[in-house]
Amino acid sequence: MSYFERFKWSPARSKAGDRHQPLGEIHDRVSDRHAYPGSQKRHYCVYLPVNYSPDKALPLVMVLHGCQQDHRDIQLISEFDCLADRHNFIVVYPFVTHYTDMRARNCWGWWRPEHIKPGAGEVEDLWQIVEAVAAEFAVNRRRIHIAGLSSGGGMAVAALTVHAGRFASGAVVAGVPYGENVGAVALPYAAMRRFRPVDTTVALMERARQNDRTPAPICIVHSHDDGAVDIQAGKNLRDSWIKYFGAGKKLSKRVKCRSAHGITCTHTRYRKRFGGSVVETIFLSGPGHGWYGGAPGQFSYPSAPRISDLIWAFFAGHRLEPAAAGLA
């Protein structure tokens, strides 16, 4: 199905002259429930860029929606489809679809141990979706990346942690560290929220990865003015990643960025390894909780710097070593 048929795209829905209308195809798919604990049937859609050819293996970017959203919401506001047309990569948008426990609508279970441990639950379902897409379409195994917003960001962290050597890199927007407790974000007043110590997070990562230190480069995006998930979550995620992967706190580069509407951000890169940064942070000032610089929609701040572009630039600089990707 074409993009125009799915979304009935019109000039009124485009926000800026430098954004083109996606011209590729969308394919709806369903991943069936698997035999391991916690698995559920999941809907997802795949965006193939306009120049897709089965003869050429392309990078794959998985993008996870946040709470109170579905996969179509994040597809629209993130505008990764536009980037996919421009840079020739495949995008897959999973939908949480089913969950049997109590949680806010459409949240991924980033705080539930049964969904973030190896070989089980939602984090394993996500990898099985990657495998299904790679079996149907031409995917470059060395260039599989994952990004997510809010609860989807927390689940992206879990996927990067658990699936050692599978994702080339990841990006987390307004997310939380691995294994964080739900009280860090769910309690009504900021003064009541408590984050786990960084050393506790590192210990949880060690257990989940069986102490595997294969680099999992990460780009962390967070706003100082996020009222739903405090900026401390982004800082703790940064520090846990630096401590676990041994990047140290040696600063590689720090640059200021600003949108046309005056919203600022600081983009910091930490020590480079294997041709790319182990950790990068993009900390903004001004907007609240949501996706920054994309199309209008719920949990979207179009006037902010365009983080989808920055995230793709980060992904483009990282790929797995051939041996890690299972290639000769």
RODO-238196 format. One record per residue (C-alpha): residue number from 1; chain; x, y, z. Coordinates in steps of 0.05 Angstrom, whole numbers, plus 5000, padded with zeros to 4 digits. Each point is the difference from the previous one (the first is absolute). Layout:
N
@pos:NUM&unit:A&xx:X&yy:Y&zz:Z
...
***
This chain:
328
@pos:1&unit:A&xx:5000&yy:5000&zz:5000
@pos:2&unit:A&xx:5027&yy:5068&zz:4982
@pos:3&unit:A&xx:5012&yy:5055&zz:5051
@pos:4&unit:A&xx:4948&yy:5044&zz:4968
@pos:5&unit:A&xx:4947&yy:4945&zz:5003
@pos:6&unit:A&xx:5014&yy:4987&zz:5074
@pos:7&unit:A&xx:5004&yy:5070&zz:5027
@pos:8&unit:A&xx:4965&yy:5040&zz:4946
@pos:9&unit:A&xx:5059&yy:5048&zz:5003
@pos:10&unit:A&xx:4985&yy:5071&zz:4978
@pos:11&unit:A&xx:5041&yy:5065&zz:4997
@pos:12&unit:A&xx:4963&yy:5025&zz:5061
@pos:13&unit:A&xx:5031&yy:4944&zz:5042
@pos:14&unit:A&xx:5070&yy:5017&zz:4978
@pos:15&unit:A&xx:5032&yy:5051&zz:5047
@pos:16&unit:A&xx:5060&yy:5027&zz:4963
@pos:17&unit:A&xx:5024&yy:5008&zz:4929
@pos:18&unit:A&xx:5063&yy:4959&zz:5013
@pos:19&unit:A&xx:4959&yy:4938&zz:5019
@pos:20&unit:A&xx:4980&yy:4956&zz:4942
@pos:21&unit:A&xx:4939&yy:4956&zz:4999
@pos:22&unit:A&xx:5018&yy:4926&zz:5011
@pos:23&unit:A&xx:4993&yy:4961&zz:4936
@pos:24&unit:A&xx:5016&yy:4930&zz:5023
@pos:25&unit:A&xx:4955&yy:4942&zz:5018
@pos:26&unit:A&xx:4970&yy:4977&zz:5067
@pos:27&unit:A&xx:4989&yy:4927&zz:5015
@pos:28&unit:A&xx:4957&yy:4978&zz:5059
@pos:29&unit:A&xx:5022&yy:4937&zz:5035
@pos:30&unit:A&xx:4984&yy:4958&zz:5061
@pos:31&unit:A&xx:5050&yy:4962&zz:5043
@pos:32&unit:A&xx:4968&yy:4940&zz:5032
@pos:33&unit:A&xx:5008&yy:4981&zz:5073
@pos:34&unit:A&xx:5062&yy:4958&zz:5013
@pos:35&unit:A&xx:5013&yy:4943&zz:5048
@pos:36&unit:A&xx:5045&yy:5037&zz:5049
@pos:37&unit:A&xx:4970&yy:5032&zz:5063
@pos:38&unit:A&xx:4964&yy:5067&zz:4992
@pos:39&unit:A&xx:4995&yy:4999&zz:4924
@pos:40&unit:A&xx:4939&yy:5032&zz:4968
@pos:41&unit:A&xx:4972&yy:5010&zz:4930
@pos:42&unit:A&xx:5027&yy:5067&zz:4974
@pos:43&unit:A&xx:4979&yy:5044&zz:4942
@pos:44&unit:A&xx:5053&yy:5040&zz:4964
@pos:45&unit:A&xx:5010&yy:5037&zz:4935
@pos:46&unit:A&xx:5060&yy:5004&zz:4954
@pos:47&unit:A&xx:5018&yy:5061&zz:4959
@pos:48&unit:A&xx:5040&yy:4986&zz:4937
@pos:49&unit:A&xx:5035&yy:5061&zz:4971
@pos:50&unit:A&xx:4982&yy:5024&zz:4931
@pos:51&unit:A&xx:5064&yy:4971&zz:4969
@pos:52&unit:A&xx:4996&yy:4933&zz:5036
@pos:53&unit:A&xx:5025&yy:4941&zz:4959
@pos:54&unit:A&xx:5004&yy:4928&zz:5025
@pos:55&unit:A&xx:5068&yy:4996&zz:4967
@pos:56&unit:A&xx:5032&yy:5048&zz:5050
@pos:57&unit:A&xx:5001&yy:4988&zz:5076
@pos:58&unit:A&xx:4981&yy:5063&zz:5037
@pos:59&unit:A&xx:5008&yy:5024&zz:5072
@pos:60&unit:A&xx:4940&yy:4987&zz:5045
@pos:61&unit:A&xx:4974&yy:5049&zz:5053
@pos:62&unit:A&xx:4949&yy:4976&zz:5051
@pos:63&unit:A&xx:4960&yy:5056&zz:5032
@pos:64&unit:A&xx:4958&yy:4989&zz:5063
@pos:65&unit:A&xx:4941&yy:5043&zz:5020
@pos:66&unit:A&xx:4987&yy:5027&zz:5070
@pos:67&unit:A&xx:4942&yy:4993&zz:5048
@pos:68&unit:A&xx:4933&yy:5027&zz:4976
@pos:69&unit:A&xx:5025&yy:4990&zz:4928
@pos:70&unit:A&xx:5001&yy:4945&zz:4948
@pos:71&unit:A&xx:5049&yy:4984&zz:4944
@pos:72&unit:A&xx:4965&yy:5046&zz:4951
@pos:73&unit:A&xx:5007&yy:5060&zz:5046
@pos:74&unit:A&xx:5075&yy:4993&zz:5007
@pos:75&unit:A&xx:5005&yy:4986&zz:4925
@pos:76&unit:A&xx:4968&yy:5067&zz:4985
@pos:77&unit:A&xx:5032&yy:5045&zz:5052
@pos:78&unit:A&xx:5071&yy:4973&zz:4994
@pos:79&unit:A&xx:5002&yy:5007&zz:4924
@pos:80&unit:A&xx:5049&yy:4943&zz:4993
@pos:81&unit:A&xx:4965&yy:4981&zz:4935
@pos:82&unit:A&xx:5024&yy:5065&zz:4969
@pos:83&unit:A&xx:5071&yy:4985&zz:5023
@pos:84&unit:A&xx:4994&yy:4929&zz:4974
@pos:85&unit:A&xx:4984&yy:5025&zz:4930
@pos:86&unit:A&xx:5058&yy:5048&zz:5003
@pos:87&unit:A&xx:5053&yy:4952&zz:5028
@pos:88&unit:A&xx:4972&yy:4933&zz:4976
@pos:89&unit:A&xx:4985&yy:4959&zz:5062
@pos:90&unit:A&xx:4941&yy:4958&zz:5024
@pos:91&unit:A&xx:4958&yy:5020&zz:5061
@pos:92&unit:A&xx:4959&yy:4952&zz:5042
@pos:93&unit:A&xx:4948&yy:5025&zz:5050
@pos:94&unit:A&xx:4976&yy:4948&zz:5051
@pos:95&unit:A&xx:4937&yy:5009&zz:5040
@pos:96&unit:A&xx:4997&yy:4973&zz:5071
@pos:97&unit:A&xx:4931&yy:4973&zz:4981
@pos:98&unit:A&xx:4988&yy:4954&zz:5060
@pos:99&unit:A&xx:5019&yy:5001&zz:5074
@pos:100&unit:A&xx:4968&yy:4963&zz:5057
@pos:101&unit:A&xx:5022&yy:5042&zz:5060
@pos:102&unit:A&xx:4978&yy:5068&zz:5026
@pos:103&unit:A&xx:5034&yy:5058&zz:4965
@pos:104&unit:A&xx:4983&yy:5066&zz:4966
@pos:105&unit:A&xx:4972&yy:4992&zz:4929
@pos:106&unit:A&xx:5049&yy:4971&zz:4950
@pos:107&unit:A&xx:5061&yy:5004&zz:5046
@pos:108&unit:A&xx:5057&yy:4952&zz:4987
@pos:109&unit:A&xx:5019&yy:4961&zz:5063
@pos:110&unit:A&xx:5069&yy:5030&zz:5011
@pos:111&unit:A&xx:4995&yy:4992&zz:5076
@pos:112&unit:A&xx:4975&yy:4928&zz:5001
@pos:113&unit:A&xx:5056&yy:4948&zz:5008
@pos:114&unit:A&xx:4962&yy:4948&zz:4958
@pos:115&unit:A&xx:5001&yy:5047&zz:4940
@pos:116&unit:A&xx:5072&yy:5023&zz:5002
@pos:117&unit:A&xx:5039&yy:4937&zz:5013
@pos:118&unit:A&xx:5035&yy:4958&zz:4946
@pos:119&unit:A&xx:4957&yy:4953&zz:4961
@pos:120&unit:A&xx:4932&yy:5022&zz:5026
@pos:121&unit:A&xx:4943&yy:5050&zz:4996
@pos:122&unit:A&xx:4997&yy:5064&zz:4960
@pos:123&unit:A&xx:5075&yy:5009&zz:4991
@pos:124&unit:A&xx:5005&yy:4932&zz:4966
@pos:125&unit:A&xx:4937&yy:5012&zz:4959
@pos:126&unit:A&xx:5033&yy:5062&zz:4972
@pos:127&unit:A&xx:5060&yy:4961&zz:4976
@pos:128&unit:A&xx:4955&yy:4948&zz:4968
@pos:129&unit:A&xx:4967&yy:5057&zz:4961
@pos:130&unit:A&xx:5069&yy:5021&zz:4977
@pos:131&unit:A&xx:5013&yy:4928&zz:4977
@pos:132&unit:A&xx:4933&yy:4998&zz:4963
@pos:133&unit:A&xx:5015&yy:5065&zz:4964
@pos:134&unit:A&xx:5070&yy:4977&zz:4982
@pos:135&unit:A&xx:4971&yy:4934&zz:4973
@pos:136&unit:A&xx:4951&yy:5037&zz:4955
@pos:137&unit:A&xx:5039&yy:5060&zz:4977
@pos:138&unit:A&xx:5073&yy:5016&zz:4984
@pos:139&unit:A&xx:5032&yy:5021&zz:5067
@pos:140&unit:A&xx:5073&yy:5016&zz:5014
@pos:141&unit:A&xx:5014&yy:4959&zz:5063
@pos:142&unit:A&xx:5057&yy:5045&zz:5019
@pos:143&unit:A&xx:4955&yy:5061&zz:5002
@pos:144&unit:A&xx:4939&yy:4985&zz:5043
@pos:145&unit:A&xx:4982&yy:5057&zz:5047
@pos:146&unit:A&xx:4945&yy:5014&zz:5051
@pos:147&unit:A&xx:4968&yy:5064&zz:5026
@pos:148&unit:A&xx:4942&yy:5015&zz:5047
@pos:149&unit:A&xx:4961&yy:5054&zz:5035
@pos:150&unit:A&xx:4983&yy:4999&zz:5074
@pos:151&unit:A&xx:4979&yy:4929&zz:5018
@pos:152&unit:A&xx:5024&yy:4981&zz:4930
@pos:153&unit:A&xx:5067&yy:5032&zz:5019
@pos:154&unit:A&xx:5003&yy:4958&zz:5063
@pos:155&unit:A&xx:4986&yy:4937&zz:4958
@pos:156&unit:A&xx:5053&yy:5022&zz:4949
@pos:157&unit:A&xx:5050&yy:5003&zz:5059
@pos:158&unit:A&xx:4978&yy:4930&zz:5020
@pos:159&unit:A&xx:5010&yy:4974&zz:4929
@pos:160&unit:A&xx:5070&yy:5031&zz:4995
@pos:161&unit:A&xx:5017&yy:4970&zz:5067
@pos:162&unit:A&xx:4972&yy:4930&zz:4990
@pos:163&unit:A&xx:5016&yy:4989&zz:4927
@pos:164&unit:A&xx:5075&yy:5006&zz:5003
@pos:165&unit:A&xx:5033&yy:5004&zz:4932
@pos:166&unit:A&xx:4934&yy:5004&zz:4962
@pos:167&unit:A&xx:4985&yy:5074&zz:4994
@pos:168&unit:A&xx:5054&yy:5044&zz:4971
@pos:169&unit:A&xx:4975&yy:5060&zz:5041
@pos:170&unit:A&xx:4939&yy:5030&zz:5033
@pos:171&unit:A&xx:4967&yy:5066&zz:5018
@pos:172&unit:A&xx:4957&yy:5015&zz:5060
@pos:173&unit:A&xx:4953&yy:5061&zz:5004
@pos:174&unit:A&xx:4974&yy:5017&zz:5070
@pos:175&unit:A&xx:5015&yy:4929&zz:5024
@pos:176&unit:A&xx:5028&yy:4968&zz:5062
@pos:177&unit:A&xx:5060&yy:4957&zz:5020
@pos:178&unit:A&xx:4998&yy:4924&zz:4995
@pos:179&unit:A&xx:4960&yy:4967&zz:5057
@pos:180&unit:A&xx:4976&yy:5067&zz:5028
@pos:181&unit:A&xx:4944&yy:4996&zz:5051
@pos:182&unit:A&xx:4931&yy:5024&zz:4978
@pos:183&unit:A&xx:4997&yy:5048&zz:5059
@pos:184&unit:A&xx:5053&yy:5043&zz:4967
@pos:185&unit:A&xx:4948&yy:5026&zz:4951
@pos:186&unit:A&xx:4931&yy:4977&zz:5023
@pos:187&unit:A&xx:4993&yy:5037&zz:5065
@pos:188&unit:A&xx:4959&yy:5065&zz:4994
@pos:189&unit:A&xx:5051&yy:5049&zz:5030
@pos:190&unit:A&xx:5072&yy:5007&zz:4978
@pos:191&unit:A&xx:5024&yy:5004&zz:5072
@pos:192&unit:A&xx:4972&yy:4929&zz:5012
@pos:193&unit:A&xx:5038&yy:4968&zz:4942
@pos:194&unit:A&xx:5064&yy:4962&zz:5014
@pos:195&unit:A&xx:5048&yy:4972&zz:4949
@pos:196&unit:A&xx:5043&yy:4939&zz:5012
@pos:197&unit:A&xx:5075&yy:5014&zz:5013
@pos:198&unit:A&xx:5042&yy:4994&zz:4938
@pos:199&unit:A&xx:5040&yy:4943&zz:5031
@pos:200&unit:A&xx:4935&yy:4960&zz:5008
@pos:201&unit:A&xx:4982&yy:5012&zz:4927
@pos:202&unit:A&xx:5070&yy:4977&zz:4979
@pos:203&unit:A&xx:4992&yy:4936&zz:5041
@pos:204&unit:A&xx:4933&yy:4986&zz:4966
@pos:205&unit:A&xx:5033&yy:5010&zz:4932
@pos:206&unit:A&xx:5056&yy:4952&zz:5019
@pos:207&unit:A&xx:4950&yy:4947&zz:5018
@pos:208&unit:A&xx:4957&yy:5009&zz:4938
@pos:209&unit:A&xx:5060&yy:4999&zz:4953
@pos:210&unit:A&xx:5039&yy:4948&zz:5038
@pos:211&unit:A&xx:5054&yy:5052&zz:5005
@pos:212&unit:A&xx:5006&yy:5005&zz:4924
@pos:213&unit:A&xx:5034&yy:5067&zz:4986
@pos:214&unit:A&xx:4988&yy:5002&zz:4925
@pos:215&unit:A&xx:4989&yy:5074&zz:4986
@pos:216&unit:A&xx:4927&yy:5022&zz:4993
@pos:217&unit:A&xx:5007&yy:5073&zz:4977
@pos:218&unit:A&xx:4942&yy:5043&zz:5025
@pos:219&unit:A&xx:4974&yy:5070&zz:4986
@pos:220&unit:A&xx:4960&yy:5028&zz:5058
@pos:221&unit:A&xx:4950&yy:5057&zz:4987
@pos:222&unit:A&xx:4966&yy:5035&zz:5058
@pos:223&unit:A&xx:4972&yy:5068&zz:5019
@pos:224&unit:A&xx:5018&yy:5036&zz:5064
@pos:225&unit:A&xx:4927&yy:5022&zz:5002
@pos:226&unit:A&xx:4970&yy:4930&zz:4994
@pos:227&unit:A&xx:4946&yy:4997&zz:5054
@pos:228&unit:A&xx:4983&yy:4927&zz:4989
@pos:229&unit:A&xx:5070&yy:4968&zz:5001
@pos:230&unit:A&xx:5051&yy:5042&zz:5036
@pos:231&unit:A&xx:5065&yy:5018&zz:4966
@pos:232&unit:A&xx:5035&yy:4959&zz:5054
@pos:233&unit:A&xx:4977&yy:4938&zz:4963
@pos:234&unit:A&xx:5040&yy:5021&zz:4939
@pos:235&unit:A&xx:5061&yy:5017&zz:5043
@pos:236&unit:A&xx:4997&yy:4934&zz:5037
@pos:237&unit:A&xx:4993&yy:4962&zz:4934
@pos:238&unit:A&xx:5061&yy:5037&zz:4973
@pos:239&unit:A&xx:5041&yy:4985&zz:5063
@pos:240&unit:A&xx:4979&yy:4926&zz:5003
@pos:241&unit:A&xx:5019&yy:4991&zz:4927
@pos:242&unit:A&xx:5067&yy:5035&zz:5009
@pos:243&unit:A&xx:5016&yy:4959&zz:5062
@pos:244&unit:A&xx:4979&yy:4933&zz:4970
@pos:245&unit:A&xx:5033&yy:5007&zz:4933
@pos:246&unit:A&xx:5063&yy:5032&zz:5027
@pos:247&unit:A&xx:4996&yy:5063&zz:4959
@pos:248&unit:A&xx:5021&yy:5043&zz:5058
@pos:249&unit:A&xx:4978&yy:5073&zz:5003
@pos:250&unit:A&xx:5050&yy:5025&zz:4950
@pos:251&unit:A&xx:4963&yy:5051&zz:4958
@pos:252&unit:A&xx:5009&yy:4992&zz:4925
@pos:253&unit:A&xx:4960&yy:5059&zz:4976
@pos:254&unit:A&xx:4945&yy:5047&zz:5024
@pos:255&unit:A&xx:4960&yy:5045&zz:4954
@pos:256&unit:A&xx:4941&yy:5046&zz:5010
@pos:257&unit:A&xx:4939&yy:4995&zz:4955
@pos:258&unit:A&xx:4939&yy:5045&zz:4992
@pos:259&unit:A&xx:4935&yy:4994&zz:4962
@pos:260&unit:A&xx:4971&yy:5056&zz:4958
@pos:261&unit:A&xx:4952&yy:5013&zz:5058
@pos:262&unit:A&xx:5056&yy:5011&zz:5050
@pos:263&unit:A&xx:4997&yy:4933&zz:5038
@pos:264&unit:A&xx:5072&yy:4980&zz:5017
@pos:265&unit:A&xx:5035&yy:4935&zz:5012
@pos:266&unit:A&xx:5069&yy:4976&zz:5018
@pos:267&unit:A&xx:5027&yy:4941&zz:4960
@pos:268&unit:A&xx:5056&yy:4964&zz:5036
@pos:269&unit:A&xx:5042&yy:4942&zz:4974
@pos:270&unit:A&xx:5042&yy:4956&zz:5045
@pos:271&unit:A&xx:5063&yy:4962&zz:4983
@pos:272&unit:A&xx:4997&yy:4968&zz:4932
@pos:273&unit:A&xx:5009&yy:4925&zz:4989
@pos:274&unit:A&xx:4996&yy:4958&zz:4937
@pos:275&unit:A&xx:4989&yy:5063&zz:4959
@pos:276&unit:A&xx:4941&yy:5028&zz:5040
@pos:277&unit:A&xx:4983&yy:5027&zz:5068
@pos:278&unit:A&xx:4981&yy:4951&zz:5055
@pos:279&unit:A&xx:4953&yy:5052&zz:5030
@pos:280&unit:A&xx:4970&yy:5064&zz:4973
@pos:281&unit:A&xx:4951&yy:5045&zz:5036
@pos:282&unit:A&xx:4954&yy:5053&zz:4971
@pos:283&unit:A&xx:4972&yy:5039&zz:5059
@pos:284&unit:A&xx:4948&yy:5054&zz:4982
@pos:285&unit:A&xx:4973&yy:5060&zz:5036
@pos:286&unit:A&xx:4928&yy:5022&zz:4991
@pos:287&unit:A&xx:4954&yy:4945&zz:4975
@pos:288&unit:A&xx:4965&yy:4949&zz:5044
@pos:289&unit:A&xx:4991&yy:4925&zz:4994
@pos:290&unit:A&xx:4997&yy:4974&zz:4928
@pos:291&unit:A&xx:5033&yy:4996&zz:4932
@pos:292&unit:A&xx:5039&yy:5061&zz:4979
@pos:293&unit:A&xx:5002&yy:5034&zz:4933
@pos:294&unit:A&xx:4952&yy:4954&zz:4963
@pos:295&unit:A&xx:4931&yy:5007&zz:4971
@pos:296&unit:A&xx:4941&yy:5028&zz:5041
@pos:297&unit:A&xx:4964&yy:4950&zz:5044
@pos:298&unit:A&xx:4990&yy:4975&zz:5071
@pos:299&unit:A&xx:5065&yy:5000&zz:5040
@pos:300&unit:A&xx:5035&yy:5039&zz:4944
@pos:301&unit:A&xx:5039&yy:5065&zz:5001
@pos:302&unit:A&xx:5009&yy:5022&zz:4927
@pos:303&unit:A&xx:5036&yy:5065&zz:5019
@pos:304&unit:A&xx:5058&yy:4963&zz:5033
@pos:305&unit:A&xx:5064&yy:4978&zz:4965
@pos:306&unit:A&xx:4987&yy:4942&zz:4953
@pos:307&unit:A&xx:5025&yy:4941&zz:5040
@pos:308&unit:A&xx:4981&yy:4948&zz:4948
@pos:309&unit:A&xx:5055&yy:5029&zz:4956
@pos:310&unit:A&xx:5049&yy:4999&zz:5057
@pos:311&unit:A&xx:4982&yy:4929&zz:5019
@pos:312&unit:A&xx:5008&yy:4975&zz:4929
@pos:313&unit:A&xx:5068&yy:5034&zz:4995
@pos:314&unit:A&xx:5019&yy:4962&zz:5063
@pos:315&unit:A&xx:4974&yy:4934&zz:4972
@pos:316&unit:A&xx:5037&yy:5012&zz:4934
@pos:317&unit:A&xx:5066&yy:5002&zz:5038
@pos:318&unit:A&xx:4992&yy:4932&zz:5032
@pos:319&unit:A&xx:4999&yy:4929&zz:4974
@pos:320&unit:A&xx:5016&yy:4932&zz:5029
@pos:321&unit:A&xx:5065&yy:4965&zz:4986
@pos:322&unit:A&xx:4990&yy:4944&zz:4949
@pos:323&unit:A&xx:5011&yy:4945&zz:5052
@pos:324&unit:A&xx:4950&yy:5031&zz:5048
@pos:325&unit:A&xx:4948&yy:5003&zz:4944
@pos:326&unit:A&xx:5010&yy:4926&zz:4984
@pos:327&unit:A&xx:5035&yy:5015&zz:4934
@pos:328&unit:A&xx:5063&yy:4968&zz:4974
***
